[in-house]
């Protein structure tokens, strides 16, 4: 691909990133809130479903922008939330770490 086409593509991806940044940040916040609820023993089915959906959407969009580590982390969170995270004593620790890493990945791309 020519450098002009690469530059145009890069600029388009930058615009898309800016456009989707608020949604990505909100989805990470959803994961953080679910972690907080889970650690308090108060994760509702609705919150778990929302966290699962947020993780799924983050996995897709982060992959679109070439952030494969973010996609892997979001997929891991999605798998955990699709099960019974409150039955796994290690889930809170892992989900909290995943949410923090996703927050850093999204913030570092700005």
Gaussian input, Z-matrix of N, CA and C with variables (Angstrom, degrees):
# hf/3-21g

backbone

0 1
 N
 C     1     B1
 C     2     B2     1     A1
 N     3     B3     2     A2     1     D1
 C     4     B4     3     A3     2     D2
 C     5     B5     4     A4     3     D3
 N     6     B6     5     A5     4     D4
 C     7     B7     6     A6     5     D5
 C     8     B8     7     A7     6     D6
 N     9     B9     8     A8     7     D7
 C    10    B10     9     A9     8     D8
 C    11    B11    10    A10     9     D9
 N    12    B12    11    A11    10    D10
 C    13    B13    12    A12    11    D11
 C    14    B14    13    A13    12    D12
 N    15    B15    14    A14    13    D13
 C    16    B16    15    A15    14    D14
 C    17    B17    16    A16    15    D15
 N    18    B18    17    A17    16    D16
 C    19    B19    18    A18    17    D17
 C    20    B20    19    A19    18    D18
 N    21    B21    20    A20    19    D19
 C    22    B22    21    A21    20    D20
 C    23    B23    22    A22    21    D21
 N    24    B24    23    A23    22    D22
 C    25    B25    24    A24    23    D23
 C    26    B26    25    A25    24    D24
 N    27    B27    26    A26    25    D25
 C    28    B28    27    A27    26    D26
 C    29    B29    28    A28    27    D27
 N    30    B30    29    A29    28    D28
 C    31    B31    30    A30    29    D29
 C    32    B32    31    A31    30    D30
 N    33    B33    32    A32    31    D31
 C    34    B34    33    A33    32    D32
 C    35    B35    34    A34    33    D33
 N    36    B36    35    A35    34    D34
 C    37    B37    36    A36    35    D35
 C    38    B38    37    A37    36    D36
 N    39    B39    38    A38    37    D37
 C    40    B40    39    A39    38    D38
 C    41    B41    40    A40    39    D39
 N    42    B42    41    A41    40    D40
 C    43    B43    42    A42    41    D41
 C    44    B44    43    A43    42    D42
 N    45    B45    44    A44    43    D43
 C    46    B46    45    A45    44    D44
 C    47    B47    46    A46    45    D45
 N    48    B48    47    A47    46    D46
 C    49    B49    48    A48    47    D47
 C    50    B50    49    A49    48    D48
 N    51    B51    50    A50    49    D49
 C    52    B52    51    A51    50    D50
 C    53    B53    52    A52    51    D51
 N    54    B54    53    A53    52    D52
 C    55    B55    54    A54    53    D53
 C    56    B56    55    A55    54    D54
 N    57    B57    56    A56    55    D55
 C    58    B58    57    A57    56    D56
 C    59    B59    58    A58    57    D57
 N    60    B60    59    A59    58    D58
 C    61    B61    60    A60    59    D59
 C    62    B62    61    A61    60    D60
 N    63    B63    62    A62    61    D61
 C    64    B64    63    A63    62    D62
 C    65    B65    64    A64    63    D63
 N    66    B66    65    A65    64    D64
 C    67    B67    66    A66    65    D65
 C    68    B68    67    A67    66    D66
 N    69    B69    68    A68    67    D67
 C    70    B70    69    A69    68    D68
 C    71    B71    70    A70    69    D69
 N    72    B72    71    A71    70    D70
 C    73    B73    72    A72    71    D71
 C    74    B74    73    A73    72    D72
 N    75    B75    74    A74    73    D73
 C    76    B76    75    A75    74    D74
 C    77    B77    76    A76    75    D75
 N    78    B78    77    A77    76    D76
 C    79    B79    78    A78    77    D77
 C    80    B80    79    A79    78    D78
 N    81    B81    80    A80    79    D79
 C    82    B82    81    A81    80    D80
 C    83    B83    82    A82    81    D81
 N    84    B84    83    A83    82    D82
 C    85    B85    84    A84    83    D83
 C    86    B86    85    A85    84    D84
 N    87    B87    86    A86    85    D85
 C    88    B88    87    A87    86    D86
 C    89    B89    88    A88    87    D87
 N    90    B90    89    A89    88    D88
 C    91    B91    90    A90    89    D89
 C    92    B92    91    A91    90    D90
 N    93    B93    92    A92    91    D91
 C    94    B94    93    A93    92    D92
 C    95    B95    94    A94    93    D93
 N    96    B96    95    A95    94    D94
 C    97    B97    96    A96    95    D95
 C    98    B98    97    A97    96    D96
 N    99    B99    98    A98    97    D97
 C   100   B100    99    A99    98    D98
 C   101   B101   100   A100    99    D99
 N   102   B102   101   A101   100   D100
 C   103   B103   102   A102   101   D101
 C   104   B104   103   A103   102   D102
 N   105   B105   104   A104   103   D103
 C   106   B106   105   A105   104   D104
 C   107   B107   106   A106   105   D105
 N   108   B108   107   A107   106   D106
 C   109   B109   108   A108   107   D107
 C   110   B110   109   A109   108   D108
 N   111   B111   110   A110   109   D109
 C   112   B112   111   A111   110   D110
 C   113   B113   112   A112   111   D111
 N   114   B114   113   A113   112   D112
 C   115   B115   114   A114   113   D113
 C   116   B116   115   A115   114   D114
 N   117   B117   116   A116   115   D115
 C   118   B118   117   A117   116   D116
 C   119   B119   118   A118   117   D117
 N   120   B120   119   A119   118   D118
 C   121   B121   120   A120   119   D119
 C   122   B122   121   A121   120   D120
 N   123   B123   122   A122   121   D121
 C   124   B124   123   A123   122   D122
 C   125   B125   124   A124   123   D123
 N   126   B126   125   A125   124   D124
 C   127   B127   126   A126   125   D125
 C   128   B128   127   A127   126   D126
 N   129   B129   128   A128   127   D127
 C   130   B130   129   A129   128   D128
 C   131   B131   130   A130   129   D129
 N   132   B132   131   A131   130   D130
 C   133   B133   132   A132   131   D131
 C   134   B134   133   A133   132   D132
 N   135   B135   134   A134   133   D133
 C   136   B136   135   A135   134   D134
 C   137   B137   136   A136   135   D135
 N   138   B138   137   A137   136   D136
 C   139   B139   138   A138   137   D137
 C   140   B140   139   A139   138   D138
 N   141   B141   140   A140   139   D139
 C   142   B142   141   A141   140   D140
 C   143   B143   142   A142   141   D141
 N   144   B144   143   A143   142   D142
 C   145   B145   144   A144   143   D143
 C   146   B146   145   A145   144   D144
 N   147   B147   146   A146   145   D145
 C   148   B148   147   A147   146   D146
 C   149   B149   148   A148   147   D147
 N   150   B150   149   A149   148   D148
 C   151   B151   150   A150   149   D149
 C   152   B152   151   A151   150   D150
 N   153   B153   152   A152   151   D151
 C   154   B154   153   A153   152   D152
 C   155   B155   154   A154   153   D153
 N   156   B156   155   A155   154   D154
 C   157   B157   156   A156   155   D155
 C   158   B158   157   A157   156   D156
 N   159   B159   158   A158   157   D157
 C   160   B160   159   A159   158   D158
 C   161   B161   160   A160   159   D159
 N   162   B162   161   A161   160   D160
 C   163   B163   162   A162   161   D161
 C   164   B164   163   A163   162   D162
 N   165   B165   164   A164   163   D163
 C   166   B166   165   A165   164   D164
 C   167   B167   166   A166   165   D165
 N   168   B168   167   A167   166   D166
 C   169   B169   168   A168   167   D167
 C   170   B170   169   A169   168   D168
 N   171   B171   170   A170   169   D169
 C   172   B172   171   A171   170   D170
 C   173   B173   172   A172   171   D171
 N   174   B174   173   A173   172   D172
 C   175   B175   174   A174   173   D173
 C   176   B176   175   A175   174   D174
 N   177   B177   176   A176   175   D175
 C   178   B178   177   A177   176   D176
 C   179   B179   178   A178   177   D177
 N   180   B180   179   A179   178   D178
 C   181   B181   180   A180   179   D179
 C   182   B182   181   A181   180   D180
 N   183   B183   182   A182   181   D181
 C   184   B184   183   A183   182   D182
 C   185   B185   184   A184   183   D183
 N   186   B186   185   A185   184   D184
 C   187   B187   186   A186   185   D185
 C   188   B188   187   A187   186   D186
 N   189   B189   188   A188   187   D187
 C   190   B190   189   A189   188   D188
 C   191   B191   190   A190   189   D189
 N   192   B192   191   A191   190   D190
 C   193   B193   192   A192   191   D191
 C   194   B194   193   A193   192   D192
 N   195   B195   194   A194   193   D193
 C   196   B196   195   A195   194   D194
 C   197   B197   196   A196   195   D195
 N   198   B198   197   A197   196   D196
 C   199   B199   198   A198   197   D197
 C   200   B200   199   A199   198   D198
 N   201   B201   200   A200   199   D199
 C   202   B202   201   A201   200   D200
 C   203   B203   202   A202   201   D201
 N   204   B204   203   A203   202   D202
 C   205   B205   204   A204   203   D203
 C   206   B206   205   A205   204   D204
 N   207   B207   206   A206   205   D205
 C   208   B208   207   A207   206   D206
 C   209   B209   208   A208   207   D207
 N   210   B210   209   A209   208   D208
 C   211   B211   210   A210   209   D209
 C   212   B212   211   A211   210   D210
 N   213   B213   212   A212   211   D211
 C   214   B214   213   A213   212   D212
 C   215   B215   214   A214   213   D213
 N   216   B216   215   A215   214   D214
 C   217   B217   216   A216   215   D215
 C   218   B218   217   A217   216   D216
 N   219   B219   218   A218   217   D217
 C   220   B220   219   A219   218   D218
 C   221   B221   220   A220   219   D219
 N   222   B222   221   A221   220   D220
 C   223   B223   222   A222   221   D221
 C   224   B224   223   A223   222   D222
 N   225   B225   224   A224   223   D223
 C   226   B226   225   A225   224   D224
 C   227   B227   226   A226   225   D225
 N   228   B228   227   A227   226   D226
 C   229   B229   228   A228   227   D227
 C   230   B230   229   A229   228   D228
 N   231   B231   230   A230   229   D229
 C   232   B232   231   A231   230   D230
 C   233   B233   232   A232   231   D231
 N   234   B234   233   A233   232   D232
 C   235   B235   234   A234   233   D233
 C   236   B236   235   A235   234   D234
 N   237   B237   236   A236   235   D235
 C   238   B238   237   A237   236   D236
 C   239   B239   238   A238   237   D237
 N   240   B240   239   A239   238   D238
 C   241   B241   240   A240   239   D239
 C   242   B242   241   A241   240   D240
 N   243   B243   242   A242   241   D241
 C   244   B244   243   A243   242   D242
 C   245   B245   244   A244   243   D243
 N   246   B246   245   A245   244   D244
 C   247   B247   246   A246   245   D245
 C   248   B248   247   A247   246   D246
 N   249   B249   248   A248   247   D247
 C   250   B250   249   A249   248   D248
 C   251   B251   250   A250   249   D249
 N   252   B252   251   A251   250   D250
 C   253   B253   252   A252   251   D251
 C   254   B254   253   A253   252   D252
 N   255   B255   254   A254   253   D253
 C   256   B256   255   A255   254   D254
 C   257   B257   256   A256   255   D255
 N   258   B258   257   A257   256   D256
 C   259   B259   258   A258   257   D257
 C   260   B260   259   A259   258   D258
 N   261   B261   260   A260   259   D259
 C   262   B262   261   A261   260   D260
 C   263   B263   262   A262   261   D261
 N   264   B264   263   A263   262   D262
 C   265   B265   264   A264   263   D263
 C   266   B266   265   A265   264   D264
 N   267   B267   266   A266   265   D265
 C   268   B268   267   A267   266   D266
 C   269   B269   268   A268   267   D267
 N   270   B270   269   A269   268   D268
 C   271   B271   270   A270   269   D269
 C   272   B272   271   A271   270   D270
 N   273   B273   272   A272   271   D271
 C   274   B274   273   A273   272   D272
 C   275   B275   274   A274   273   D273
 N   276   B276   275   A275   274   D274
 C   277   B277   276   A276   275   D275
 C   278   B278   277   A277   276   D276
 N   279   B279   278   A278   277   D277
 C   280   B280   279   A279   278   D278
 C   281   B281   280   A280   279   D279
 N   282   B282   281   A281   280   D280
 C   283   B283   282   A282   281   D281
 C   284   B284   283   A283   282   D282
 N   285   B285   284   A284   283   D283
 C   286   B286   285   A285   284   D284
 C   287   B287   286   A286   285   D285
 N   288   B288   287   A287   286   D286
 C   289   B289   288   A288   287   D287
 C   290   B290   289   A289   288   D288
 N   291   B291   290   A290   289   D289
 C   292   B292   291   A291   290   D290
 C   293   B293   292   A292   291   D291
 N   294   B294   293   A293   292   D292
 C   295   B295   294   A294   293   D293
 C   296   B296   295   A295   294   D294
 N   297   B297   296   A296   295   D295
 C   298   B298   297   A297   296   D296
 C   299   B299   298   A298   297   D297
 N   300   B300   299   A299   298   D298
 C   301   B301   300   A300   299   D299
 C   302   B302   301   A301   300   D300
 N   303   B303   302   A302   301   D301
 C   304   B304   303   A303   302   D302
 C   305   B305   304   A304   303   D303
 N   306   B306   305   A305   304   D304
 C   307   B307   306   A306   305   D305
 C   308   B308   307   A307   306   D306
 N   309   B309   308   A308   307   D307
 C   310   B310   309   A309   308   D308
 C   311   B311   310   A310   309   D309
 N   312   B312   311   A311   310   D310
 C   313   B313   312   A312   311   D311
 C   314   B314   313   A313   312   D312
 N   315   B315   314   A314   313   D313
 C   316   B316   315   A315   314   D314
 C   317   B317   316   A316   315   D315
 N   318   B318   317   A317   316   D316
 C   319   B319   318   A318   317   D317
 C   320   B320   319   A319   318   D318
 N   321   B321   320   A320   319   D319
 C   322   B322   321   A321   320   D320
 C   323   B323   322   A322   321   D321
 N   324   B324   323   A323   322   D322
 C   325   B325   324   A324   323   D323
 C   326   B326   325   A325   324   D324
 N   327   B327   326   A326   325   D325
 C   328   B328   327   A327   326   D326
 C   329   B329   328   A328   327   D327

   B1=1.4560
   B2=1.5284
   B3=1.3088
   B4=1.4645
   B5=1.5203
   B6=1.3200
   B7=1.4612
   B8=1.5215
   B9=1.3204
   B10=1.4651
   B11=1.5252
   B12=1.3336
   B13=1.4661
   B14=1.5211
   B15=1.3237
   B16=1.4581
   B17=1.5217
   B18=1.3203
   B19=1.4595
   B20=1.5283
   B21=1.3246
   B22=1.4665
   B23=1.5253
   B24=1.3224
   B25=1.4548
   B26=1.5231
   B27=1.3024
   B28=1.4637
   B29=1.5248
   B30=1.3170
   B31=1.4697
   B32=1.5270
   B33=1.3316
   B34=1.4623
   B35=1.5271
   B36=1.3260
   B37=1.4622
   B38=1.5234
   B39=1.3216
   B40=1.4718
   B41=1.5266
   B42=1.3293
   B43=1.4756
   B44=1.5310
   B45=1.3214
   B46=1.4613
   B47=1.5224
   B48=1.3328
   B49=1.4631
   B50=1.5258
   B51=1.3178
   B52=1.4724
   B53=1.5272
   B54=1.3259
   B55=1.4639
   B56=1.5333
   B57=1.3187
   B58=1.4641
   B59=1.5265
   B60=1.3191
   B61=1.4581
   B62=1.5333
   B63=1.3354
   B64=1.4708
   B65=1.5363
   B66=1.3260
   B67=1.4692
   B68=1.5266
   B69=1.3130
   B70=1.4659
   B71=1.5225
   B72=1.3253
   B73=1.4640
   B74=1.5305
   B75=1.3139
   B76=1.4673
   B77=1.5337
   B78=1.3160
   B79=1.4725
   B80=1.5255
   B81=1.3267
   B82=1.4639
   B83=1.5248
   B84=1.3212
   B85=1.4645
   B86=1.5294
   B87=1.3303
   B88=1.4596
   B89=1.5256
   B90=1.3328
   B91=1.4622
   B92=1.5296
   B93=1.3178
   B94=1.4679
   B95=1.5245
   B96=1.3283
   B97=1.4674
   B98=1.5299
   B99=1.3161
   B100=1.4622
   B101=1.5291
   B102=1.3242
   B103=1.4709
   B104=1.5230
   B105=1.3122
   B106=1.4615
   B107=1.5267
   B108=1.3189
   B109=1.4682
   B110=1.5263
   B111=1.3148
   B112=1.4684
   B113=1.5245
   B114=1.3318
   B115=1.4653
   B116=1.5281
   B117=1.3326
   B118=1.4653
   B119=1.5296
   B120=1.3243
   B121=1.4611
   B122=1.5148
   B123=1.3383
   B124=1.4592
   B125=1.5291
   B126=1.3279
   B127=1.4598
   B128=1.5269
   B129=1.3324
   B130=1.4666
   B131=1.5279
   B132=1.3243
   B133=1.4645
   B134=1.5264
   B135=1.3371
   B136=1.4678
   B137=1.5251
   B138=1.3156
   B139=1.4637
   B140=1.5279
   B141=1.3254
   B142=1.4627
   B143=1.5272
   B144=1.3314
   B145=1.4681
   B146=1.5236
   B147=1.3319
   B148=1.4672
   B149=1.5301
   B150=1.3313
   B151=1.4656
   B152=1.5272
   B153=1.3264
   B154=1.4519
   B155=1.5258
   B156=1.3265
   B157=1.4732
   B158=1.5297
   B159=1.3329
   B160=1.4667
   B161=1.5286
   B162=1.3164
   B163=1.4620
   B164=1.5321
   B165=1.3252
   B166=1.4689
   B167=1.5365
   B168=1.3175
   B169=1.4625
   B170=1.5284
   B171=1.3306
   B172=1.4694
   B173=1.5244
   B174=1.3171
   B175=1.4668
   B176=1.5248
   B177=1.3181
   B178=1.4632
   B179=1.5141
   B180=1.3096
   B181=1.4632
   B182=1.5329
   B183=1.3237
   B184=1.4607
   B185=1.5265
   B186=1.3213
   B187=1.4606
   B188=1.5122
   B189=1.3179
   B190=1.4641
   B191=1.5292
   B192=1.3223
   B193=1.4602
   B194=1.5343
   B195=1.3227
   B196=1.4537
   B197=1.5154
   B198=1.3248
   B199=1.4621
   B200=1.5360
   B201=1.3225
   B202=1.4644
   B203=1.5234
   B204=1.3114
   B205=1.4697
   B206=1.5347
   B207=1.3176
   B208=1.4580
   B209=1.5186
   B210=1.3260
   B211=1.4644
   B212=1.5245
   B213=1.3289
   B214=1.4637
   B215=1.5262
   B216=1.3214
   B217=1.4651
   B218=1.5278
   B219=1.3278
   B220=1.4619
   B221=1.5281
   B222=1.3170
   B223=1.4709
   B224=1.5207
   B225=1.3173
   B226=1.4683
   B227=1.5348
   B228=1.3270
   B229=1.4700
   B230=1.5270
   B231=1.3175
   B232=1.4664
   B233=1.5316
   B234=1.3145
   B235=1.4703
   B236=1.5282
   B237=1.3112
   B238=1.4640
   B239=1.5247
   B240=1.3323
   B241=1.4643
   B242=1.5261
   B243=1.3196
   B244=1.4684
   B245=1.5316
   B246=1.3298
   B247=1.4562
   B248=1.5210
   B249=1.3021
   B250=1.4700
   B251=1.5314
   B252=1.3262
   B253=1.4713
   B254=1.5262
   B255=1.3405
   B256=1.4620
   B257=1.5249
   B258=1.3277
   B259=1.4601
   B260=1.5268
   B261=1.3356
   B262=1.4642
   B263=1.5244
   B264=1.3391
   B265=1.4713
   B266=1.5354
   B267=1.3280
   B268=1.4675
   B269=1.5258
   B270=1.3300
   B271=1.4704
   B272=1.5285
   B273=1.3227
   B274=1.4707
   B275=1.5178
   B276=1.3132
   B277=1.4655
   B278=1.5172
   B279=1.3291
   B280=1.4649
   B281=1.5209
   B282=1.3359
   B283=1.4716
   B284=1.5246
   B285=1.3167
   B286=1.4688
   B287=1.5309
   B288=1.3341
   B289=1.4701
   B290=1.5280
   B291=1.3266
   B292=1.4675
   B293=1.5274
   B294=1.3324
   B295=1.4725
   B296=1.5306
   B297=1.3327
   B298=1.4668
   B299=1.5361
   B300=1.3318
   B301=1.4646
   B302=1.5297
   B303=1.3244
   B304=1.4681
   B305=1.5249
   B306=1.3169
   B307=1.4690
   B308=1.5238
   B309=1.3257
   B310=1.4705
   B311=1.5251
   B312=1.3187
   B313=1.4753
   B314=1.5266
   B315=1.3166
   B316=1.4786
   B317=1.5325
   B318=1.3248
   B319=1.4693
   B320=1.5288
   B321=1.3135
   B322=1.4644
   B323=1.5185
   B324=1.3158
   B325=1.4687
   B326=1.5221
   B327=1.3250
   B328=1.4738
   B329=1.5037
   A1=108.18
   A2=115.24
   A3=119.00
   A4=110.20
   A5=115.80
   A6=119.25
   A7=111.67
   A8=118.14
   A9=120.74
   A10=110.37
   A11=116.59
   A12=120.14
   A13=110.82
   A14=116.47
   A15=121.09
   A16=109.83
   A17=116.63
   A18=121.65
   A19=111.28
   A20=116.87
   A21=121.68
   A22=109.71
   A23=116.79
   A24=121.21
   A25=110.93
   A26=116.02
   A27=121.10
   A28=111.31
   A29=116.74
   A30=121.12
   A31=110.65
   A32=116.91
   A33=121.13
   A34=110.31
   A35=116.66
   A36=120.02
   A37=111.45
   A38=116.97
   A39=120.62
   A40=111.04
   A41=116.55
   A42=120.15
   A43=110.47
   A44=116.31
   A45=120.01
   A46=111.27
   A47=116.25
   A48=119.86
   A49=109.75
   A50=115.90
   A51=120.50
   A52=110.08
   A53=116.50
   A54=121.11
   A55=111.47
   A56=117.30
   A57=121.16
   A58=114.09
   A59=117.72
   A60=121.15
   A61=113.10
   A62=120.30
   A63=119.00
   A64=112.40
   A65=117.24
   A66=120.18
   A67=110.72
   A68=116.96
   A69=119.94
   A70=110.59
   A71=116.35
   A72=120.83
   A73=110.07
   A74=116.57
   A75=120.83
   A76=110.93
   A77=117.06
   A78=120.41
   A79=111.05
   A80=117.30
   A81=119.85
   A82=109.34
   A83=117.61
   A84=121.47
   A85=111.19
   A86=116.85
   A87=121.56
   A88=109.84
   A89=116.82
   A90=120.61
   A91=111.01
   A92=117.14
   A93=120.93
   A94=111.03
   A95=116.74
   A96=120.69
   A97=110.96
   A98=116.48
   A99=120.33
   A100=110.40
   A101=117.16
   A102=121.00
   A103=110.82
   A104=115.39
   A105=120.48
   A106=110.29
   A107=116.32
   A108=120.49
   A109=110.55
   A110=116.64
   A111=120.86
   A112=110.53
   A113=116.64
   A114=119.91
   A115=111.54
   A116=116.65
   A117=121.25
   A118=111.57
   A119=116.48
   A120=120.17
   A121=112.57
   A122=116.66
   A123=120.85
   A124=113.05
   A125=117.38
   A126=120.20
   A127=109.16
   A128=115.46
   A129=119.75
   A130=109.70
   A131=115.70
   A132=120.64
   A133=109.34
   A134=116.19
   A135=120.44
   A136=110.95
   A137=116.74
   A138=120.75
   A139=110.64
   A140=116.81
   A141=120.59
   A142=110.02
   A143=116.46
   A144=121.72
   A145=110.68
   A146=116.83
   A147=121.12
   A148=111.18
   A149=116.62
   A150=120.51
   A151=110.04
   A152=116.37
   A153=121.07
   A154=110.48
   A155=116.65
   A156=121.74
   A157=111.00
   A158=116.89
   A159=120.39
   A160=110.50
   A161=116.57
   A162=120.62
   A163=110.46
   A164=116.21
   A165=120.84
   A166=110.70
   A167=116.72
   A168=120.94
   A169=111.52
   A170=116.20
   A171=119.42
   A172=111.04
   A173=116.50
   A174=119.93
   A175=110.37
   A176=116.10
   A177=120.06
   A178=113.48
   A179=116.37
   A180=119.09
   A181=111.56
   A182=118.10
   A183=119.46
   A184=110.83
   A185=115.96
   A186=119.94
   A187=111.96
   A188=116.37
   A189=121.70
   A190=110.97
   A191=115.68
   A192=120.60
   A193=112.31
   A194=116.47
   A195=120.39
   A196=114.99
   A197=116.94
   A198=120.81
   A199=108.76
   A200=114.87
   A201=120.10
   A202=113.17
   A203=117.98
   A204=119.98
   A205=109.78
   A206=116.75
   A207=120.83
   A208=111.55
   A209=116.38
   A210=120.87
   A211=110.02
   A212=117.02
   A213=120.91
   A214=111.39
   A215=116.71
   A216=120.94
   A217=111.43
   A218=115.70
   A219=119.56
   A220=110.98
   A221=117.33
   A222=120.27
   A223=111.05
   A224=116.56
   A225=120.31
   A226=110.02
   A227=116.29
   A228=120.02
   A229=110.41
   A230=116.14
   A231=120.65
   A232=110.74
   A233=116.72
   A234=120.83
   A235=110.36
   A236=117.47
   A237=120.81
   A238=110.47
   A239=117.06
   A240=120.07
   A241=113.05
   A242=117.39
   A243=119.01
   A244=111.16
   A245=116.27
   A246=120.92
   A247=111.03
   A248=114.28
   A249=121.42
   A250=108.52
   A251=117.32
   A252=118.84
   A253=113.15
   A254=117.51
   A255=118.96
   A256=111.85
   A257=118.01
   A258=121.36
   A259=112.14
   A260=116.72
   A261=121.42
   A262=109.61
   A263=117.22
   A264=119.40
   A265=113.88
   A266=117.20
   A267=120.44
   A268=113.00
   A269=117.30
   A270=120.91
   A271=112.32
   A272=117.68
   A273=119.96
   A274=110.34
   A275=116.47
   A276=120.37
   A277=110.84
   A278=116.51
   A279=120.20
   A280=111.29
   A281=117.16
   A282=120.22
   A283=111.81
   A284=116.49
   A285=120.25
   A286=109.79
   A287=116.32
   A288=120.53
   A289=110.49
   A290=116.72
   A291=120.60
   A292=110.23
   A293=117.02
   A294=120.67
   A295=110.65
   A296=116.88
   A297=120.64
   A298=110.79
   A299=116.49
   A300=119.64
   A301=110.83
   A302=116.79
   A303=119.42
   A304=110.53
   A305=117.36
   A306=120.99
   A307=109.15
   A308=117.38
   A309=121.37
   A310=112.06
   A311=116.67
   A312=120.54
   A313=110.04
   A314=116.35
   A315=120.41
   A316=109.44
   A317=117.25
   A318=120.60
   A319=112.24
   A320=117.62
   A321=120.02
   A322=113.20
   A323=117.43
   A324=121.36
   A325=112.24
   A326=117.45
   A327=121.90
   A328=112.74
   D1=139.28
   D2=-179.14
   D3=-70.05
   D4=158.94
   D5=-179.13
   D6=-65.33
   D7=-29.64
   D8=177.24
   D9=-66.38
   D10=-43.84
   D11=178.56
   D12=-66.71
   D13=-39.27
   D14=178.05
   D15=-62.36
   D16=-42.05
   D17=179.80
   D18=-64.42
   D19=-41.79
   D20=178.87
   D21=-64.84
   D22=-44.30
   D23=179.15
   D24=-63.30
   D25=-43.75
   D26=178.96
   D27=-61.26
   D28=-42.56
   D29=178.69
   D30=-64.96
   D31=-39.60
   D32=178.82
   D33=-64.82
   D34=-42.82
   D35=178.19
   D36=-64.89
   D37=-37.81
   D38=176.86
   D39=-61.94
   D40=-41.28
   D41=178.63
   D42=-65.44
   D43=-41.59
   D44=178.35
   D45=-64.14
   D46=-40.01
   D47=178.09
   D48=-58.27
   D49=-48.65
   D50=-179.72
   D51=-60.45
   D52=-40.74
   D53=-179.59
   D54=-63.75
   D55=-41.10
   D56=-175.11
   D57=-92.74
   D58=-7.24
   D59=-177.91
   D60=-55.44
   D61=-46.11
   D62=179.30
   D63=-59.03
   D64=-39.89
   D65=179.16
   D66=-67.06
   D67=-41.75
   D68=179.69
   D69=-63.98
   D70=-42.89
   D71=178.75
   D72=-62.46
   D73=-41.84
   D74=178.48
   D75=-63.54
   D76=-39.13
   D77=179.67
   D78=-66.92
   D79=-38.87
   D80=175.45
   D81=-63.87
   D82=-40.54
   D83=177.33
   D84=-61.15
   D85=-37.66
   D86=176.74
   D87=-61.48
   D88=-42.66
   D89=178.32
   D90=-65.80
   D91=-39.88
   D92=178.71
   D93=-64.68
   D94=-41.67
   D95=179.12
   D96=-65.08
   D97=-38.49
   D98=178.15
   D99=-65.23
   D100=-38.77
   D101=176.78
   D102=-61.57
   D103=-43.96
   D104=179.45
   D105=-61.47
   D106=-45.94
   D107=179.36
   D108=-64.40
   D109=-42.09
   D110=179.97
   D111=-61.76
   D112=-43.69
   D113=-178.68
   D114=-66.64
   D115=-25.41
   D116=177.70
   D117=-88.85
   D118=-1.14
   D119=-178.44
   D120=73.04
   D121=24.79
   D122=-174.46
   D123=-126.13
   D124=27.63
   D125=-179.84
   D126=-75.63
   D127=116.26
   D128=179.58
   D129=-82.01
   D130=162.64
   D131=176.88
   D132=-60.36
   D133=-40.41
   D134=179.27
   D135=-62.14
   D136=-44.40
   D137=-179.88
   D138=-65.33
   D139=-39.99
   D140=178.48
   D141=-63.63
   D142=-41.90
   D143=178.46
   D144=-63.48
   D145=-43.15
   D146=178.46
   D147=-64.01
   D148=-40.79
   D149=179.44
   D150=-65.71
   D151=-40.36
   D152=177.90
   D153=-60.94
   D154=-46.28
   D155=179.49
   D156=-65.21
   D157=-41.35
   D158=179.42
   D159=-63.08
   D160=-42.07
   D161=179.34
   D162=-64.83
   D163=-41.88
   D164=179.26
   D165=-60.80
   D166=-46.40
   D167=-178.99
   D168=-67.19
   D169=-39.20
   D170=177.03
   D171=-62.91
   D172=-41.02
   D173=179.59
   D174=-56.74
   D175=-44.13
   D176=-179.10
   D177=-68.38
   D178=-49.41
   D179=-175.07
   D180=-69.79
   D181=-37.51
   D182=179.18
   D183=-66.32
   D184=-34.88
   D185=175.81
   D186=-64.82
   D187=-37.75
   D188=178.20
   D189=-58.00
   D190=-34.59
   D191=-178.33
   D192=-94.38
   D193=11.66
   D194=176.02
   D195=77.09
   D196=15.62
   D197=-179.20
   D198=-94.39
   D199=73.43
   D200=-172.29
   D201=-63.43
   D202=-34.54
   D203=177.51
   D204=-62.74
   D205=-40.94
   D206=177.30
   D207=-63.07
   D208=-40.37
   D209=177.81
   D210=-62.43
   D211=-45.43
   D212=-180.00
   D213=-61.33
   D214=-44.27
   D215=179.66
   D216=-64.49
   D217=-45.18
   D218=-179.77
   D219=-63.47
   D220=-38.72
   D221=177.24
   D222=-64.25
   D223=-38.95
   D224=177.79
   D225=-62.42
   D226=-44.52
   D227=177.68
   D228=-62.09
   D229=-41.20
   D230=179.44
   D231=-59.37
   D232=-44.12
   D233=179.00
   D234=-62.73
   D235=-44.76
   D236=-179.32
   D237=-63.00
   D238=-45.72
   D239=-179.43
   D240=-70.58
   D241=-19.55
   D242=178.54
   D243=-78.88
   D244=-13.31
   D245=178.15
   D246=-99.32
   D247=-137.87
   D248=178.83
   D249=-119.31
   D250=79.72
   D251=-175.30
   D252=-61.84
   D253=-27.34
   D254=-179.03
   D255=-71.91
   D256=-14.66
   D257=178.60
   D258=-88.38
   D259=-10.71
   D260=-177.85
   D261=-105.43
   D262=113.60
   D263=-177.56
   D264=-63.20
   D265=-22.21
   D266=-179.60
   D267=-90.31
   D268=-7.35
   D269=-174.33
   D270=-62.51
   D271=-43.08
   D272=-177.70
   D273=-60.59
   D274=-47.17
   D275=-179.16
   D276=-61.11
   D277=-46.61
   D278=-177.62
   D279=-67.33
   D280=-44.92
   D281=-178.98
   D282=-65.94
   D283=-35.25
   D284=177.27
   D285=-64.88
   D286=-42.94
   D287=178.69
   D288=-64.73
   D289=-42.01
   D290=179.57
   D291=-62.00
   D292=-47.04
   D293=-179.35
   D294=-60.19
   D295=-41.88
   D296=179.67
   D297=-64.83
   D298=-42.20
   D299=178.91
   D300=-65.77
   D301=-40.64
   D302=178.32
   D303=-64.44
   D304=-40.20
   D305=177.17
   D306=-58.47
   D307=-45.18
   D308=179.94
   D309=-65.08
   D310=-40.89
   D311=-179.69
   D312=-63.29
   D313=-46.20
   D314=-179.75
   D315=-64.74
   D316=-44.49
   D317=-178.71
   D318=-66.46
   D319=-33.86
   D320=-177.08
   D321=-74.34
   D322=-18.43
   D323=-178.13
   D324=-85.13
   D325=-16.97
   D326=-175.14
   D327=-47.61

